[in-house]
């Protein structure tokens, strides 16, 4: 199920409780590819290569139930 980048109120499909999701932000292949491209383009300014790790659109946000720890969805 598609969810946003922030905690949401929903009903857990496993335990049935009304909850506010617990989120975990993860880097995935888009983050690493963007990092490599930034590094190749700006060889003298490799400090810019870490920008993708600070931008929400290159991160995967996973939403979990705080009661049963079931994965509810991602962004």
PyMOL Python script that loads the backbone (N, CA, C, O; Angstrom):
from pymol import cmd

cmd.read_pdbstr("""\
ATOM      1  N   UNK A   1       0.847  -1.181   0.000  1.00  0.00           N
ATOM      2  CA  UNK A   1       0.000   0.000   0.000  1.00  0.00           C
ATOM      3  C   UNK A   1       0.887   1.238   0.000  1.00  0.00           C
ATOM      4  O   UNK A   1       1.872   1.294   0.736  1.00  0.00           O
ATOM      5  N   UNK A   2       0.550   2.223  -0.813  1.00  0.00           N
ATOM      6  CA  UNK A   2       1.329   3.460  -0.915  1.00  0.00           C
ATOM      7  C   UNK A   2       0.931   4.414   0.207  1.00  0.00           C
ATOM      8  O   UNK A   2      -0.245   4.735   0.378  1.00  0.00           O
ATOM      9  N   UNK A   3       1.921   4.858   0.963  1.00  0.00           N
ATOM     10  CA  UNK A   3       1.729   5.840   2.024  1.00  0.00           C
ATOM     11  C   UNK A   3       2.734   6.958   1.810  1.00  0.00           C
ATOM     12  O   UNK A   3       3.640   6.822   0.988  1.00  0.00           O
ATOM     13  N   UNK A   4       2.593   8.058   2.533  1.00  0.00           N
ATOM     14  CA  UNK A   4       3.484   9.200   2.353  1.00  0.00           C
ATOM     15  C   UNK A   4       4.803   9.047   3.087  1.00  0.00           C
ATOM     16  O   UNK A   4       5.191   7.949   3.487  1.00  0.00           O
ATOM     17  N   UNK A   5       5.482  10.171   3.257  1.00  0.00           N
ATOM     18  CA  UNK A   5       6.782  10.190   3.922  1.00  0.00           C
ATOM     19  C   UNK A   5       6.684  10.436   5.419  1.00  0.00           C
ATOM     20  O   UNK A   5       7.699  10.441   6.117  1.00  0.00           O
ATOM     21  N   UNK A   6       5.456  10.640   5.923  1.00  0.00           N
ATOM     22  CA  UNK A   6       5.255  10.940   7.338  1.00  0.00           C
ATOM     23  C   UNK A   6       4.352   9.893   7.977  1.00  0.00           C
ATOM     24  O   UNK A   6       3.677   9.133   7.284  1.00  0.00           O
ATOM     25  N   UNK A   7       4.348   9.861   9.304  1.00  0.00           N
ATOM     26  CA  UNK A   7       3.481   8.938  10.026  1.00  0.00           C
ATOM     27  C   UNK A   7       2.024   9.200   9.642  1.00  0.00           C
ATOM     28  O   UNK A   7       1.623  10.347   9.441  1.00  0.00           O
ATOM     29  N   UNK A   8       1.235   8.124   9.542  1.00  0.00           N
ATOM     30  CA  UNK A   8      -0.181   8.258   9.204  1.00  0.00           C
ATOM     31  C   UNK A   8      -1.022   7.466  10.197  1.00  0.00           C
ATOM     32  O   UNK A   8      -0.561   6.488  10.785  1.00  0.00           O
ATOM     33  N   UNK A   9      -2.270   7.908  10.372  1.00  0.00           N
ATOM     34  CA  UNK A   9      -3.212   7.160  11.198  1.00  0.00           C
ATOM     35  C   UNK A   9      -3.946   6.203  10.286  1.00  0.00           C
ATOM     36  O   UNK A   9      -4.449   6.594   9.233  1.00  0.00           O
ATOM     37  N   UNK A  10      -4.004   4.944  10.694  1.00  0.00           N
ATOM     38  CA  UNK A  10      -4.657   3.925   9.880  1.00  0.00           C
ATOM     39  C   UNK A  10      -5.037   2.739  10.763  1.00  0.00           C
ATOM     40  O   UNK A  10      -4.759   2.725  11.962  1.00  0.00           O
ATOM     41  N   UNK A  11      -5.665   1.763  10.161  1.00  0.00           N
ATOM     42  CA  UNK A  11      -6.003   0.538  10.871  1.00  0.00           C
ATOM     43  C   UNK A  11      -5.057  -0.556  10.392  1.00  0.00           C
ATOM     44  O   UNK A  11      -4.929  -0.783   9.189  1.00  0.00           O
ATOM     45  N   UNK A  12      -4.400  -1.228  11.318  1.00  0.00           N
ATOM     46  CA  UNK A  12      -3.473  -2.301  10.959  1.00  0.00           C
ATOM     47  C   UNK A  12      -4.259  -3.476  10.389  1.00  0.00           C
ATOM     48  O   UNK A  12      -5.207  -3.939  11.023  1.00  0.00           O
ATOM     49  N   UNK A  13      -3.889  -3.970   9.209  1.00  0.00           N
ATOM     50  CA  UNK A  13      -4.608  -5.099   8.611  1.00  0.00           C
ATOM     51  C   UNK A  13      -4.356  -6.425   9.335  1.00  0.00           C
ATOM     52  O   UNK A  13      -5.105  -7.381   9.134  1.00  0.00           O
ATOM     53  N   UNK A  14      -3.324  -6.500  10.164  1.00  0.00           N
ATOM     54  CA  UNK A  14      -3.009  -7.757  10.861  1.00  0.00           C
ATOM     55  C   UNK A  14      -3.662  -7.807  12.235  1.00  0.00           C
ATOM     56  O   UNK A  14      -4.420  -8.732  12.527  1.00  0.00           O
ATOM     57  N   UNK A  15      -3.367  -6.800  13.099  1.00  0.00           N
ATOM     58  CA  UNK A  15      -3.897  -6.841  14.462  1.00  0.00           C
ATOM     59  C   UNK A  15      -5.223  -6.103  14.609  1.00  0.00           C
ATOM     60  O   UNK A  15      -5.914  -6.278  15.613  1.00  0.00           O
ATOM     61  N   UNK A  16      -5.596  -5.273  13.615  1.00  0.00           N
ATOM     62  CA  UNK A  16      -6.879  -4.588  13.626  1.00  0.00           C
ATOM     63  C   UNK A  16      -6.944  -3.351  14.499  1.00  0.00           C
ATOM     64  O   UNK A  16      -8.010  -2.746  14.613  1.00  0.00           O
ATOM     65  N   UNK A  17      -5.839  -2.951  15.122  1.00  0.00           N
ATOM     66  CA  UNK A  17      -5.829  -1.774  15.977  1.00  0.00           C
ATOM     67  C   UNK A  17      -5.775  -0.492  15.147  1.00  0.00           C
ATOM     68  O   UNK A  17      -5.194  -0.466  14.062  1.00  0.00           O
ATOM     69  N   UNK A  18      -6.391   0.574  15.674  1.00  0.00           N
ATOM     70  CA  UNK A  18      -6.246   1.907  15.088  1.00  0.00           C
ATOM     71  C   UNK A  18      -4.908   2.438  15.584  1.00  0.00           C
ATOM     72  O   UNK A  18      -4.693   2.548  16.791  1.00  0.00           O
ATOM     73  N   UNK A  19      -4.007   2.767  14.660  1.00  0.00           N
ATOM     74  CA  UNK A  19      -2.635   3.109  15.037  1.00  0.00           C
ATOM     75  C   UNK A  19      -2.127   4.329  14.276  1.00  0.00           C
ATOM     76  O   UNK A  19      -2.712   4.740  13.274  1.00  0.00           O
ATOM     77  N   UNK A  20      -1.043   4.893  14.762  1.00  0.00           N
ATOM     78  CA  UNK A  20      -0.223   5.844  14.012  1.00  0.00           C
ATOM     79  C   UNK A  20       1.039   5.080  13.656  1.00  0.00           C
ATOM     80  O   UNK A  20       1.728   4.568  14.539  1.00  0.00           O
ATOM     81  N   UNK A  21       1.342   4.999  12.384  1.00  0.00           N
ATOM     82  CA  UNK A  21       2.440   4.146  11.933  1.00  0.00           C
ATOM     83  C   UNK A  21       3.789   4.596  12.486  1.00  0.00           C
ATOM     84  O   UNK A  21       4.016   5.777  12.750  1.00  0.00           O
ATOM     85  N   UNK A  22       4.667   3.628  12.652  1.00  0.00           N
ATOM     86  CA  UNK A  22       6.071   3.877  12.971  1.00  0.00           C
ATOM     87  C   UNK A  22       6.802   3.819  11.642  1.00  0.00           C
ATOM     88  O   UNK A  22       6.598   2.886  10.865  1.00  0.00           O
ATOM     89  N   UNK A  23       7.653   4.805  11.366  1.00  0.00           N
ATOM     90  CA  UNK A  23       8.326   4.829  10.066  1.00  0.00           C
ATOM     91  C   UNK A  23       9.819   4.520  10.204  1.00  0.00           C
ATOM     92  O   UNK A  23      10.438   4.768  11.239  1.00  0.00           O
ATOM     93  N   UNK A  24      10.369   3.972   9.122  1.00  0.00           N
ATOM     94  CA  UNK A  24      11.807   3.715   9.019  1.00  0.00           C
ATOM     95  C   UNK A  24      12.234   4.189   7.629  1.00  0.00           C
ATOM     96  O   UNK A  24      11.679   3.767   6.615  1.00  0.00           O
ATOM     97  N   UNK A  25      13.223   5.068   7.609  1.00  0.00           N
ATOM     98  CA  UNK A  25      13.726   5.624   6.342  1.00  0.00           C
ATOM     99  C   UNK A  25      14.932   4.801   5.905  1.00  0.00           C
ATOM    100  O   UNK A  25      15.858   4.577   6.685  1.00  0.00           O
ATOM    101  N   UNK A  26      14.912   4.355   4.660  1.00  0.00           N
ATOM    102  CA  UNK A  26      15.978   3.523   4.109  1.00  0.00           C
ATOM    103  C   UNK A  26      16.481   4.095   2.795  1.00  0.00           C
ATOM    104  O   UNK A  26      15.714   4.664   2.019  1.00  0.00           O
ATOM    105  N   UNK A  27      17.757   3.941   2.558  1.00  0.00           N
ATOM    106  CA  UNK A  27      18.325   4.274   1.254  1.00  0.00           C
ATOM    107  C   UNK A  27      18.082   3.079   0.328  1.00  0.00           C
ATOM    108  O   UNK A  27      18.089   1.934   0.780  1.00  0.00           O
ATOM    109  N   UNK A  28      17.872   3.334  -0.932  1.00  0.00           N
ATOM    110  CA  UNK A  28      17.731   2.250  -1.897  1.00  0.00           C
ATOM    111  C   UNK A  28      18.456   2.616  -3.178  1.00  0.00           C
ATOM    112  O   UNK A  28      19.168   3.621  -3.191  1.00  0.00           O
ATOM    113  N   UNK A  29      18.318   1.870  -4.237  1.00  0.00           N
ATOM    114  CA  UNK A  29      19.171   2.004  -5.409  1.00  0.00           C
ATOM    115  C   UNK A  29      19.141   3.403  -6.011  1.00  0.00           C
ATOM    116  O   UNK A  29      20.159   3.851  -6.537  1.00  0.00           O
ATOM    117  N   UNK A  30      18.018   4.107  -5.956  1.00  0.00           N
ATOM    118  CA  UNK A  30      17.957   5.464  -6.512  1.00  0.00           C
ATOM    119  C   UNK A  30      18.911   6.379  -5.744  1.00  0.00           C
ATOM    120  O   UNK A  30      19.583   7.220  -6.342  1.00  0.00           O
ATOM    121  N   UNK A  31      18.970   6.217  -4.430  1.00  0.00           N
ATOM    122  CA  UNK A  31      19.863   7.026  -3.607  1.00  0.00           C
ATOM    123  C   UNK A  31      21.310   6.801  -4.014  1.00  0.00           C
ATOM    124  O   UNK A  31      22.060   7.756  -4.220  1.00  0.00           O
ATOM    125  N   UNK A  32      21.699   5.547  -4.129  1.00  0.00           N
ATOM    126  CA  UNK A  32      23.083   5.218  -4.460  1.00  0.00           C
ATOM    127  C   UNK A  32      23.450   5.642  -5.878  1.00  0.00           C
ATOM    128  O   UNK A  32      24.562   6.119  -6.104  1.00  0.00           O
ATOM    129  N   UNK A  33      22.533   5.477  -6.843  1.00  0.00           N
ATOM    130  CA  UNK A  33      22.808   5.904  -8.228  1.00  0.00           C
ATOM    131  C   UNK A  33      22.969   7.416  -8.309  1.00  0.00           C
ATOM    132  O   UNK A  33      23.869   7.911  -8.986  1.00  0.00           O
ATOM    133  N   UNK A  34      22.095   8.152  -7.619  1.00  0.00           N
ATOM    134  CA  UNK A  34      22.194   9.608  -7.599  1.00  0.00           C
ATOM    135  C   UNK A  34      23.496  10.046  -6.954  1.00  0.00           C
ATOM    136  O   UNK A  34      24.125  11.002  -7.409  1.00  0.00           O
ATOM    137  N   UNK A  35      23.901   9.364  -5.911  1.00  0.00           N
ATOM    138  CA  UNK A  35      25.158   9.653  -5.228  1.00  0.00           C
ATOM    139  C   UNK A  35      26.337   9.462  -6.192  1.00  0.00           C
ATOM    140  O   UNK A  35      27.224  10.312  -6.260  1.00  0.00           O
ATOM    141  N   UNK A  36      26.349   8.361  -6.928  1.00  0.00           N
ATOM    142  CA  UNK A  36      27.434   8.085  -7.880  1.00  0.00           C
ATOM    143  C   UNK A  36      27.475   9.116  -8.995  1.00  0.00           C
ATOM    144  O   UNK A  36      28.554   9.554  -9.394  1.00  0.00           O
ATOM    145  N   UNK A  37      26.306   9.512  -9.504  1.00  0.00           N
ATOM    146  CA  UNK A  37      26.244  10.512 -10.563  1.00  0.00           C
ATOM    147  C   UNK A  37      26.778  11.848 -10.054  1.00  0.00           C
ATOM    148  O   UNK A  37      27.549  12.513 -10.746  1.00  0.00           O
ATOM    149  N   UNK A  38      26.369  12.243  -8.844  1.00  0.00           N
ATOM    150  CA  UNK A  38      26.873  13.503  -8.266  1.00  0.00           C
ATOM    151  C   UNK A  38      28.387  13.457  -8.107  1.00  0.00           C
ATOM    152  O   UNK A  38      29.068  14.459  -8.325  1.00  0.00           O
ATOM    153  N   UNK A  39      28.903  12.315  -7.735  1.00  0.00           N
ATOM    154  CA  UNK A  39      30.340  12.164  -7.540  1.00  0.00           C
ATOM    155  C   UNK A  39      31.089  12.247  -8.877  1.00  0.00           C
ATOM    156  O   UNK A  39      32.148  12.871  -8.955  1.00  0.00           O
ATOM    157  N   UNK A  40      30.543  11.622  -9.926  1.00  0.00           N
ATOM    158  CA  UNK A  40      31.191  11.644 -11.234  1.00  0.00           C
ATOM    159  C   UNK A  40      31.147  13.031 -11.869  1.00  0.00           C
ATOM    160  O   UNK A  40      32.111  13.457 -12.505  1.00  0.00           O
ATOM    161  N   UNK A  41      30.031  13.731 -11.695  1.00  0.00           N
ATOM    162  CA  UNK A  41      29.872  15.050 -12.302  1.00  0.00           C
ATOM    163  C   UNK A  41      30.749  16.077 -11.599  1.00  0.00           C
ATOM    164  O   UNK A  41      31.387  16.900 -12.256  1.00  0.00           O
ATOM    165  N   UNK A  42      30.786  16.038 -10.296  1.00  0.00           N
ATOM    166  CA  UNK A  42      31.552  17.029  -9.555  1.00  0.00           C
ATOM    167  C   UNK A  42      32.720  16.409  -8.832  1.00  0.00           C
ATOM    168  O   UNK A  42      32.747  16.383  -7.602  1.00  0.00           O
ATOM    169  N   UNK A  43      33.699  15.904  -9.584  1.00  0.00           N
ATOM    170  CA  UNK A  43      34.836  15.218  -8.976  1.00  0.00           C
ATOM    171  C   UNK A  43      35.546  16.076  -7.936  1.00  0.00           C
ATOM    172  O   UNK A  43      36.010  15.559  -6.919  1.00  0.00           O
ATOM    173  N   UNK A  44      35.634  17.367  -8.178  1.00  0.00           N
ATOM    174  CA  UNK A  44      36.305  18.247  -7.224  1.00  0.00           C
ATOM    175  C   UNK A  44      35.416  18.548  -6.022  1.00  0.00           C
ATOM    176  O   UNK A  44      35.909  18.955  -4.970  1.00  0.00           O
ATOM    177  N   UNK A  45      34.116  18.350  -6.173  1.00  0.00           N
ATOM    178  CA  UNK A  45      33.170  18.680  -5.103  1.00  0.00           C
ATOM    179  C   UNK A  45      32.412  17.430  -4.656  1.00  0.00           C
ATOM    180  O   UNK A  45      31.182  17.417  -4.669  1.00  0.00           O
ATOM    181  N   UNK A  46      33.119  16.403  -4.269  1.00  0.00           N
ATOM    182  CA  UNK A  46      32.480  15.140  -3.878  1.00  0.00           C
ATOM    183  C   UNK A  46      31.593  15.272  -2.636  1.00  0.00           C
ATOM    184  O   UNK A  46      30.815  14.368  -2.331  1.00  0.00           O
ATOM    185  N   UNK A  47      31.710  16.389  -1.925  1.00  0.00           N
ATOM    186  CA  UNK A  47      30.839  16.572  -0.759  1.00  0.00           C
ATOM    187  C   UNK A  47      29.376  16.637  -1.186  1.00  0.00           C
ATOM    188  O   UNK A  47      28.489  16.346  -0.384  1.00  0.00           O
ATOM    189  N   UNK A  48      29.108  17.019  -2.448  1.00  0.00           N
ATOM    190  CA  UNK A  48      27.735  17.045  -2.945  1.00  0.00           C
ATOM    191  C   UNK A  48      27.169  15.652  -3.165  1.00  0.00           C
ATOM    192  O   UNK A  48      25.956  15.495  -3.307  1.00  0.00           O
ATOM    193  N   UNK A  49      28.006  14.660  -3.195  1.00  0.00           N
ATOM    194  CA  UNK A  49      27.551  13.294  -3.442  1.00  0.00           C
ATOM    195  C   UNK A  49      26.660  12.774  -2.320  1.00  0.00           C
ATOM    196  O   UNK A  49      25.910  11.819  -2.522  1.00  0.00           O
ATOM    197  N   UNK A  50      26.731  13.386  -1.145  1.00  0.00           N
ATOM    198  CA  UNK A  50      25.938  12.910  -0.016  1.00  0.00           C
ATOM    199  C   UNK A  50      24.569  13.573   0.075  1.00  0.00           C
ATOM    200  O   UNK A  50      23.771  13.213   0.940  1.00  0.00           O
ATOM    201  N   UNK A  51      24.283  14.533  -0.800  1.00  0.00           N
ATOM    202  CA  UNK A  51      22.984  15.201  -0.807  1.00  0.00           C
ATOM    203  C   UNK A  51      21.829  14.212  -0.992  1.00  0.00           C
ATOM    204  O   UNK A  51      20.808  14.373  -0.323  1.00  0.00           O
ATOM    205  N   UNK A  52      21.930  13.200  -1.860  1.00  0.00           N
ATOM    206  CA  UNK A  52      20.806  12.270  -2.020  1.00  0.00           C
ATOM    207  C   UNK A  52      20.397  11.564  -0.723  1.00  0.00           C
ATOM    208  O   UNK A  52      19.256  11.119  -0.598  1.00  0.00           O
ATOM    209  N   UNK A  53      21.301  11.460   0.228  1.00  0.00           N
ATOM    210  CA  UNK A  53      20.967  10.809   1.491  1.00  0.00           C
ATOM    211  C   UNK A  53      20.171  11.734   2.417  1.00  0.00           C
ATOM    212  O   UNK A  53      19.667  11.295   3.451  1.00  0.00           O
ATOM    213  N   UNK A  54      20.058  13.020   2.041  1.00  0.00           N
ATOM    214  CA  UNK A  54      19.330  14.004   2.848  1.00  0.00           C
ATOM    215  C   UNK A  54      18.002  14.413   2.224  1.00  0.00           C
ATOM    216  O   UNK A  54      17.239  15.158   2.839  1.00  0.00           O
ATOM    217  N   UNK A  55      17.714  13.940   1.016  1.00  0.00           N
ATOM    218  CA  UNK A  55      16.520  14.337   0.282  1.00  0.00           C
ATOM    219  C   UNK A  55      15.485  13.217   0.354  1.00  0.00           C
ATOM    220  O   UNK A  55      15.802  12.057   0.091  1.00  0.00           O
ATOM    221  N   UNK A  56      14.243  13.565   0.711  1.00  0.00           N
ATOM    222  CA  UNK A  56      13.195  12.557   0.890  1.00  0.00           C
ATOM    223  C   UNK A  56      12.858  11.786  -0.385  1.00  0.00           C
ATOM    224  O   UNK A  56      12.527  10.602  -0.307  1.00  0.00           O
ATOM    225  N   UNK A  57      12.932  12.425  -1.558  1.00  0.00           N
ATOM    226  CA  UNK A  57      12.502  11.746  -2.782  1.00  0.00           C
ATOM    227  C   UNK A  57      13.440  10.607  -3.187  1.00  0.00           C
ATOM    228  O   UNK A  57      13.069   9.781  -4.021  1.00  0.00           O
ATOM    229  N   UNK A  58      14.644  10.546  -2.617  1.00  0.00           N
ATOM    230  CA  UNK A  58      15.549   9.446  -2.940  1.00  0.00           C
ATOM    231  C   UNK A  58      15.612   8.413  -1.817  1.00  0.00           C
ATOM    232  O   UNK A  58      16.466   7.526  -1.836  1.00  0.00           O
ATOM    233  N   UNK A  59      14.718   8.524  -0.848  1.00  0.00           N
ATOM    234  CA  UNK A  59      14.692   7.595   0.274  1.00  0.00           C
ATOM    235  C   UNK A  59      13.417   6.754   0.222  1.00  0.00           C
ATOM    236  O   UNK A  59      12.389   7.209  -0.280  1.00  0.00           O
ATOM    237  N   UNK A  60      13.483   5.562   0.727  1.00  0.00           N
ATOM    238  CA  UNK A  60      12.316   4.691   0.847  1.00  0.00           C
ATOM    239  C   UNK A  60      11.842   4.753   2.292  1.00  0.00           C
ATOM    240  O   UNK A  60      12.605   4.450   3.209  1.00  0.00           O
ATOM    241  N   UNK A  61      10.585   5.145   2.502  1.00  0.00           N
ATOM    242  CA  UNK A  61      10.014   5.219   3.841  1.00  0.00           C
ATOM    243  C   UNK A  61       9.080   4.027   4.024  1.00  0.00           C
ATOM    244  O   UNK A  61       8.133   3.853   3.258  1.00  0.00           O
ATOM    245  N   UNK A  62       9.345   3.215   5.032  1.00  0.00           N
ATOM    246  CA  UNK A  62       8.522   2.048   5.335  1.00  0.00           C
ATOM    247  C   UNK A  62       7.670   2.349   6.564  1.00  0.00           C
ATOM    248  O   UNK A  62       8.166   2.904   7.545  1.00  0.00           O
ATOM    249  N   UNK A  63       6.379   1.980   6.512  1.00  0.00           N
ATOM    250  CA  UNK A  63       5.446   2.205   7.612  1.00  0.00           C
ATOM    251  C   UNK A  63       5.147   0.872   8.297  1.00  0.00           C
ATOM    252  O   UNK A  63       4.784  -0.108   7.646  1.00  0.00           O
ATOM    253  N   UNK A  64       5.307   0.852   9.622  1.00  0.00           N
ATOM    254  CA  UNK A  64       5.085  -0.357  10.418  1.00  0.00           C
ATOM    255  C   UNK A  64       4.034  -0.106  11.483  1.00  0.00           C
ATOM    256  O   UNK A  64       3.848   1.028  11.925  1.00  0.00           O
ATOM    257  N   UNK A  65       3.343  -1.164  11.899  1.00  0.00           N
ATOM    258  CA  UNK A  65       2.436  -1.107  13.038  1.00  0.00           C
ATOM    259  C   UNK A  65       3.294  -1.102  14.302  1.00  0.00           C
ATOM    260  O   UNK A  65       4.158  -1.966  14.450  1.00  0.00           O
ATOM    261  N   UNK A  66       3.080  -0.145  15.224  1.00  0.00           N
ATOM    262  CA  UNK A  66       3.884  -0.112  16.442  1.00  0.00           C
ATOM    263  C   UNK A  66       3.521  -1.235  17.428  1.00  0.00           C
ATOM    264  O   UNK A  66       4.279  -1.497  18.362  1.00  0.00           O
ATOM    265  N   UNK A  67       2.376  -1.898  17.232  1.00  0.00           N
ATOM    266  CA  UNK A  67       1.948  -2.956  18.140  1.00  0.00           C
ATOM    267  C   UNK A  67       2.449  -4.341  17.719  1.00  0.00           C
ATOM    268  O   UNK A  67       3.002  -5.081  18.532  1.00  0.00           O
ATOM    269  N   UNK A  68       2.247  -4.686  16.431  1.00  0.00           N
ATOM    270  CA  UNK A  68       2.621  -6.030  15.971  1.00  0.00           C
ATOM    271  C   UNK A  68       3.837  -6.020  15.029  1.00  0.00           C
ATOM    272  O   UNK A  68       4.277  -7.080  14.585  1.00  0.00           O
ATOM    273  N   UNK A  69       4.377  -4.843  14.725  1.00  0.00           N
ATOM    274  CA  UNK A  69       5.555  -4.676  13.852  1.00  0.00           C
ATOM    275  C   UNK A  69       5.352  -5.151  12.422  1.00  0.00           C
ATOM    276  O   UNK A  69       6.327  -5.426  11.722  1.00  0.00           O
ATOM    277  N   UNK A  70       4.113  -5.252  11.979  1.00  0.00           N
ATOM    278  CA  UNK A  70       3.806  -5.642  10.611  1.00  0.00           C
ATOM    279  C   UNK A  70       4.113  -4.478   9.662  1.00  0.00           C
ATOM    280  O   UNK A  70       3.799  -3.326   9.964  1.00  0.00           O
ATOM    281  N   UNK A  71       4.730  -4.787   8.507  1.00  0.00           N
ATOM    282  CA  UNK A  71       4.951  -3.777   7.467  1.00  0.00           C
ATOM    283  C   UNK A  71       3.609  -3.467   6.814  1.00  0.00           C
ATOM    284  O   UNK A  71       2.973  -4.348   6.236  1.00  0.00           O
ATOM    285  N   UNK A  72       3.184  -2.210   6.911  1.00  0.00           N
ATOM    286  CA  UNK A  72       1.880  -1.804   6.383  1.00  0.00           C
ATOM    287  C   UNK A  72       2.000  -1.280   4.963  1.00  0.00           C
ATOM    288  O   UNK A  72       1.129  -1.539   4.133  1.00  0.00           O
ATOM    289  N   UNK A  73       3.072  -0.542   4.670  1.00  0.00           N
ATOM    290  CA  UNK A  73       3.241  -0.012   3.317  1.00  0.00           C
ATOM    291  C   UNK A  73       4.472   0.844   3.210  1.00  0.00           C
ATOM    292  O   UNK A  73       5.206   1.019   4.183  1.00  0.00           O
ATOM    293  N   UNK A  74       4.703   1.385   2.016  1.00  0.00           N
ATOM    294  CA  UNK A  74       5.858   2.236   1.738  1.00  0.00           C
ATOM    295  C   UNK A  74       5.384   3.513   1.066  1.00  0.00           C
ATOM    296  O   UNK A  74       4.216   3.642   0.700  1.00  0.00           O
ATOM    297  N   UNK A  75       6.319   4.465   0.905  1.00  0.00           N
ATOM    298  CA  UNK A  75       5.972   5.709   0.200  1.00  0.00           C
ATOM    299  C   UNK A  75       5.999   5.505  -1.284  1.00  0.00           C
ATOM    300  O   UNK A  75       5.734   6.439  -2.040  1.00  0.00           O
TER     301      UNK A  75
END
""", "prot")
cmd.dss("prot")
cmd.show_as("cartoon", "prot")
cmd.util.cbc("prot")
cmd.orient("prot")
